[in-house]
Structure formats: structure tokens, C-alpha cells
Amino acid sequence: MAEEALGLLEIRAGGVYLDATAGLGGHTGMIARRLTTGLAIANDRDAESLEMARANTAEWAERIRFHHGAFATLPEALAEAGFAKADGLLADLGVSRYQLTSPERGFSLSTDGPLDMRMDRNMGTTAADIVNHLAEKALADLVFQLGEERRARRIARAIVRARPIRSTLHLADVVERAAPRTGRLHPATKTFMALRMFVNDEPGELDRLLEIGPTLLGSGGRMVVIAFMSIDDRKVKRRFRELGREGRAVVLTKHPLQPSEEETARNPASRSAKLRALEMK
């Protein structure tokens, strides 16, 4: 939904724009391409992805500044670039294809690798620490609450009995045996998602983004968020409505924008995307 997102940002050639989740630089490059005297600030908590983004956007290097950090460091990223406010902020909450397809990162349930799942590999706790040491009830609660997995208790019981869990494919197999496939998704998808969210404190990170993000925008500045999970979209919806009721912003998307049939056919991973936008007063 890149074109929809950039359209709602209403990019001006001399504006300042924060790409809070730069990933491999796709959105950053599209923003920078539209600038002349303006600046794009590319932020990501994954240092490896950020280096790839730097290479992928080399053509517009003079219009981009890079910053490695979590959402809480966005004010620092803006200040380092020499600005007090931004004209727009974009956050794509999806996991990058690089992370999902690199076995050594531990996000994939289709290729074997270590149970890592850290977006910032300077962090301490890995998914292996969680599945091999967390108490069964706490593990079940985690999978149920973050993964919205109804079979969480059965899955947690199976994981505890199979310890030590050695790798991504070992975990995927344990979950599939405990909760066989009932539809299109692999049975371990929600479990992997819940573990990734817990390891990276994604709920807390999103809370910080929704609190800090609007304060970084000047009058008329726009914030665009693309969420892929209902739990995230609900948070974005509530926060945007709250800002609207307080008279601090105007919600630009009465209902979330969703990808077209053409886009989902071209990129199946986009099918659950929901885009919301607001403009600060």
C-alpha cells in the first residue's frame, strides 16, 4: 500500500519525513525520490536491515539520514537531523521480507534456524529463552493474548513436554502435532507471531509510537500507520480517535484503507494490511 501511504502523507519537495520502520528502504526511497530540498529520516531497530536500506537508497543519499533505534528514540533521530518537528511520519508495522526469509534470524517457520526472533540482535532475550524456560501457564497466556490463538493451552503443554526446543522447524513441528492444520495458515503461525511480538516488546513499542509520534509533527503534519494484525490496528484506531476527540488532530481515514485485489494477488502478505492516517491541527 505504498502509493496510498505516500499519497496520504502529501509529501512536499521541501518537507521533513520520518520513516519510523525503514526496513530495507522501500518507503524511504519513495519519499526521498519526491524531495528536492527536503529530508527523509530512516529509522529502524534492526541494524542489519538499516545497512541494506542505506545501499538500496544510495541514489538519494543526500536527501536521507539514517538512525538506528526503537520508537522511543525518534525524537533523538529528528533532533540529530536538526529539526524540531516533521511534516510526516510513516510506520509500516509488518516484518520485513529479509527478516522472514533469513533462516539465521529465526522468524521463519518454513526454514530451519536458531530460535532468535530479535529485531535488534543487541537485545538479550531470544525466542529460545522463552519457549524453553517460561512456565507453561505464562507461555499459554502469551500465545493466547498476543497470537490470538484459541489452542494456546494445548500448544503450551506440548512445547513444555518437548523441551528443549532446538530450532524453528522443531518448534513448528511440535505446534503442528499439538494443533493440526485447519485452514490455509500453518498451525504454528500464530505461535511464532506471539513469540516475535513478546521478544521485541511490540505491544509496548506500538504504545510508545502512538504516544510520541503525534508530538513530533507540526501543524498540518500527517501520521500514517499500516498495521497487519487486528490487535495492532485496534490500538491505532483507538489512539487516532482519541486525538480527534481531544481536538488535536483530524482523522483522515474514517475506515481503514485495505489493499486492492490486484495488490494482494501480487503480494499475498499484504492481504491483512490496514492503513490509517491523521493530520495534526
C-alpha positions as CSV (number, residue, x, y, z in Angstrom):
1,M,0.0,0.0,0.0
2,A,3.0,2.3,-0.6
3,E,1.2,4.6,-3.1
4,E,-1.8,5.0,-0.7
5,A,0.5,5.7,2.2
6,L,2.6,8.3,0.4
7,G,-0.5,9.9,-1.1
8,L,-1.9,10.5,2.4
9,L,1.5,11.9,3.6
10,E,1.1,14.6,0.9
11,I,4.8,14.8,0.5
12,R,6.2,18.3,-0.2
13,A,9.5,18.7,-2.0
14,G,11.0,20.6,0.9
15,G,9.4,18.7,3.8
16,V,10.9,16.6,6.5
17,Y,9.6,13.0,6.8
18,L,10.2,10.2,9.3
19,D,10.1,6.7,8.1
20,A,9.9,5.0,11.5
21,T,10.2,1.5,10.2
22,A,12.7,1.8,7.3
23,G,13.3,-1.9,6.8
24,L,15.1,-2.3,3.5
25,G,14.4,1.2,2.5
26,G,11.4,0.8,0.1
27,H,9.3,3.6,1.6
28,T,12.3,5.7,2.4
29,G,13.4,5.7,-1.2
30,M,10.0,6.5,-2.5
31,I,9.8,9.5,-0.1
32,A,13.3,10.7,-1.0
33,R,12.6,10.5,-4.7
34,R,9.9,13.1,-4.2
35,L,12.1,15.5,-2.3
36,T,14.4,18.4,-3.5
37,T,15.4,20.5,-0.5
38,G,13.6,18.2,2.0
39,L,14.9,15.3,4.1
40,A,13.8,11.7,4.8
41,I,14.9,10.3,8.2
42,A,15.1,6.5,8.0
43,N,14.8,4.8,11.4
44,D,14.8,1.1,12.2
45,R,15.7,-1.0,15.3
46,D,17.3,-3.7,13.0
47,A,20.8,-2.5,12.2
48,E,21.3,-5.1,9.5
49,S,18.2,-4.0,7.7
50,L,19.2,-0.4,8.0
51,E,22.6,-1.1,6.3
52,M,20.7,-2.7,3.4
53,A,18.4,0.3,3.3
54,R,21.4,2.5,3.0
55,A,22.7,0.6,0.0
56,N,19.2,0.4,-1.6
57,T,18.7,4.1,-1.4
58,A,22.2,5.3,-2.3
59,E,20.8,7.2,-5.3
60,W,19.1,9.6,-3.0
61,A,21.8,9.6,-0.2
62,E,22.0,13.4,0.1
63,R,18.3,13.5,1.0
64,I,18.3,10.8,3.7
65,R,19.6,10.5,7.2
66,F,19.7,7.1,9.0
67,H,19.1,6.4,12.6
68,H,19.3,3.1,14.5
69,G,16.8,2.8,17.4
70,A,13.5,1.9,18.8
71,F,10.4,4.2,18.5
72,A,11.4,5.9,21.8
73,T,14.5,7.3,20.1
74,L,12.5,9.0,17.2
75,P,12.8,12.5,18.9
76,E,16.5,11.9,19.0
77,A,16.6,11.0,15.3
78,L,14.7,14.2,14.5
79,A,17.0,16.3,16.6
80,E,20.1,14.8,15.2
81,A,18.9,15.8,11.7
82,G,18.5,19.4,13.0
83,F,14.7,19.6,13.2
84,A,12.2,20.2,15.9
85,K,9.2,18.9,14.0
86,A,8.5,16.7,11.0
87,D,5.9,17.1,8.2
88,G,5.0,13.5,8.2
89,L,5.6,10.1,9.9
90,L,5.1,6.7,8.3
91,A,5.2,3.4,10.2
92,D,4.7,0.1,8.5
93,L,4.3,-2.4,11.3
94,G,5.0,-5.5,9.1
95,V,8.0,-7.7,9.4
96,S,10.4,-7.2,6.6
97,R,10.9,-9.9,3.9
98,Y,14.6,-10.0,4.8
99,Q,13.9,-11.0,8.4
100,L,11.3,-13.6,7.4
101,T,13.5,-15.3,4.7
102,S,16.8,-15.3,6.6
103,P,17.0,-18.6,8.5
104,E,19.6,-17.3,10.9
105,R,17.2,-14.6,12.2
106,G,14.8,-17.3,13.4
107,F,11.5,-15.7,12.2
108,S,10.6,-18.3,9.6
109,L,8.7,-21.5,10.3
110,S,9.5,-22.9,6.8
111,T,13.3,-22.9,7.0
112,D,15.4,-24.2,9.9
113,G,17.3,-21.9,12.0
114,P,18.0,-20.8,15.6
115,L,15.1,-19.6,17.6
116,D,16.2,-16.0,17.8
117,M,13.5,-13.6,16.5
118,R,15.2,-10.4,17.8
119,M,14.8,-7.4,15.5
120,D,17.7,-5.8,17.4
121,R,20.3,-8.5,18.0
122,N,21.9,-6.4,20.7
123,M,18.9,-7.4,22.9
124,G,19.3,-10.2,25.4
125,T,16.2,-12.4,25.3
126,T,15.6,-14.7,22.4
127,A,12.6,-16.8,21.4
128,A,14.6,-19.9,22.6
129,D,14.8,-18.4,26.1
130,I,11.0,-18.1,26.1
131,V,10.0,-21.5,24.8
132,N,12.5,-23.3,26.9
133,H,12.2,-21.6,30.2
134,L,8.8,-19.8,30.6
135,A,6.3,-21.5,32.8
136,E,3.5,-23.4,30.9
137,K,0.7,-21.1,32.0
138,A,2.6,-18.0,31.2
139,L,3.5,-19.4,27.8
140,A,-0.1,-20.3,27.1
141,D,-1.2,-16.8,28.1
142,L,1.4,-15.2,25.8
143,V,0.3,-17.3,22.8
144,F,-3.4,-16.6,23.5
145,Q,-3.1,-12.9,24.1
146,L,-0.5,-11.9,21.5
147,G,-1.2,-14.5,18.9
148,E,-5.0,-14.7,19.5
149,E,-4.5,-18.5,19.3
150,R,-7.5,-20.4,20.8
151,R,-5.5,-23.6,21.1
152,A,-2.8,-21.9,23.3
153,R,-3.1,-24.2,26.3
154,R,-2.7,-27.3,24.2
155,I,0.3,-25.8,22.3
156,A,2.0,-24.6,25.5
157,R,1.6,-28.0,27.1
158,A,3.2,-29.7,24.0
159,I,6.1,-27.2,24.0
160,V,6.9,-27.8,27.6
161,R,6.8,-31.6,27.2
162,A,9.1,-31.4,24.1
163,R,11.8,-29.2,25.8
164,P,14.5,-28.4,24.9
165,I,13.1,-26.9,21.7
166,R,16.2,-26.8,19.4
167,S,15.2,-24.8,16.3
168,T,12.5,-23.1,14.3
169,L,11.4,-26.2,12.5
170,H,11.5,-28.2,15.7
171,L,9.1,-25.7,17.3
172,A,6.9,-25.6,14.2
173,D,6.6,-29.4,14.2
174,V,5.7,-29.5,17.9
175,V,3.0,-27.0,17.4
176,E,1.6,-28.7,14.3
177,R,1.4,-32.0,16.1
178,A,-0.4,-30.4,19.0
179,A,-2.8,-28.3,16.9
180,P,-3.1,-29.8,13.4
181,R,-3.9,-27.6,10.4
182,T,-7.5,-26.4,10.0
183,G,-7.1,-23.8,7.2
184,R,-4.7,-22.0,5.0
185,L,-2.3,-20.9,7.6
186,H,0.4,-23.1,9.1
187,P,-0.7,-24.2,12.6
188,A,2.4,-22.6,14.1
189,T,1.9,-19.1,12.5
190,K,0.1,-17.5,15.5
191,T,2.6,-19.0,18.0
192,F,5.6,-17.7,16.0
193,M,3.9,-14.3,15.8
194,A,3.2,-14.2,19.5
195,L,6.8,-15.1,20.4
196,R,8.2,-12.5,18.0
197,M,5.9,-9.8,19.5
198,F,6.9,-10.8,23.0
199,V,10.7,-10.9,22.3
200,N,10.6,-7.5,20.7
201,D,8.0,-5.9,23.0
202,E,6.0,-5.0,20.0
203,P,2.9,-4.0,22.0
204,G,5.0,-1.6,24.2
205,E,6.8,-0.3,21.1
206,L,3.5,0.5,19.4
207,D,2.2,2.2,22.5
208,R,5.3,4.4,22.5
209,L,5.0,5.2,18.8
210,L,1.3,6.2,19.2
211,E,2.2,8.4,22.2
212,I,5.4,10.0,20.8
213,G,4.6,10.1,17.1
214,P,2.0,12.9,17.1
215,T,4.2,15.1,19.3
216,L,6.9,15.1,16.5
217,L,4.5,16.6,13.9
218,G,3.9,20.2,13.3
219,S,0.5,21.7,12.5
220,G,-0.7,20.0,9.3
221,G,1.8,17.2,9.8
222,R,0.4,13.7,8.9
223,M,0.9,10.3,10.5
224,V,0.3,7.2,8.5
225,V,0.3,3.7,10.1
226,I,0.0,0.4,8.3
227,A,-0.9,-2.5,10.7
228,F,-1.1,-6.2,9.8
229,M,-2.6,-7.6,13.0
230,S,-6.0,-6.8,14.4
231,I,-4.5,-6.3,17.8
232,D,-2.3,-3.5,16.4
233,D,-5.0,-2.0,14.2
234,R,-7.3,-1.7,17.2
235,K,-4.7,0.3,19.1
236,V,-4.1,2.6,16.2
237,K,-7.8,3.2,15.7
238,R,-8.4,4.0,19.4
239,R,-5.4,6.4,19.6
240,F,-6.3,8.2,16.4
241,R,-9.9,8.6,17.6
242,E,-8.7,9.8,21.0
243,L,-6.6,12.5,19.3
244,G,-9.6,13.5,17.2
245,R,-11.9,13.8,20.2
246,E,-9.3,15.9,22.0
247,G,-9.3,18.3,19.1
248,R,-5.6,17.7,18.5
249,A,-5.9,16.1,15.1
250,V,-8.3,15.2,12.3
251,V,-8.7,11.5,11.4
252,L,-8.3,11.2,7.6
253,T,-9.5,7.6,7.3
254,K,-13.0,7.1,8.7
255,H,-12.5,3.4,7.8
256,P,-9.1,1.8,7.2
257,L,-7.8,1.5,3.7
258,Q,-7.1,-2.0,2.6
259,P,-5.1,-3.4,-0.3
260,S,-6.7,-3.9,-3.7
261,E,-7.3,-7.3,-5.2
262,E,-4.5,-6.6,-7.6
263,E,-2.0,-5.9,-4.8
264,T,-3.0,-9.0,-2.8
265,A,-2.6,-11.1,-5.9
266,R,0.8,-9.7,-6.5
267,N,1.8,-9.7,-2.8
268,P,-0.3,-12.1,-0.7
269,A,1.5,-10.9,2.5
270,S,-0.4,-7.6,2.2
271,R,-3.9,-9.1,2.4
272,S,-4.3,-8.3,6.1
273,A,-2.9,-4.7,5.9
274,K,-5.0,-1.8,7.2
275,L,-3.9,1.7,6.7
276,R,-5.0,4.6,8.9
277,A,-4.0,8.3,8.8
278,L,-4.4,11.5,10.7
279,E,-3.5,15.2,10.4
280,M,-2.4,17.2,13.3
281,K,-4.1,20.6,14.0
